[in-house]
Amino acid sequence: MEQEDYLETIYKLNETQGLVRISDIAKLLKLSKPSVSQMMRRLEKDKCVIYKPYFPLQLTNKGKQIGKKVAERHKVLAEFFTILKIPEKIQEKDIHGIEHSLSEVTLKKLKVLTKKLKIKNHNPEN
C-alpha cells in the first residue's frame, strides 16, 4: 500500500469523524496496527503527519494537500466507473491501480466527460 493511500484514508476519516486513530486506519484498510504505526513514522519523517503514539493523528498542510488530491482523483474515477456500470468491487481495485499515476490533464478531461455524461444520463429525452 502506498503512502498516498494512507494520506487519502486519513483525510477522508478526518472529514467524516474528526479524530483519526491508528486503529481506525487499520480497521478500514484491513491492516495490523503495527503496520499502520510503521507507516505513520515514515509519513512523519516526510512531514505529512504529526504522529504521537496513543494520540489522534494530524495531517500537516503537506499531508492534507496530498490526501485531498488523491481523494478527489478517487471520486472522479468512481463517478466515471459508476456511469460505465462497473461493479463497485472492480471499481475499487481499478481505481487503486490508476489513481496514483493519472496525469492532471487526464483527470481534468475525465471530470468534464463525467459531468457531460451525468447530464446526458439525467436528461429524460435520452
Beta strands, then each sheet from edge to edge (+ up, - down):
strand 1: 49-50
strand 2: 58-59
sheet 1: 1+ 2-
end
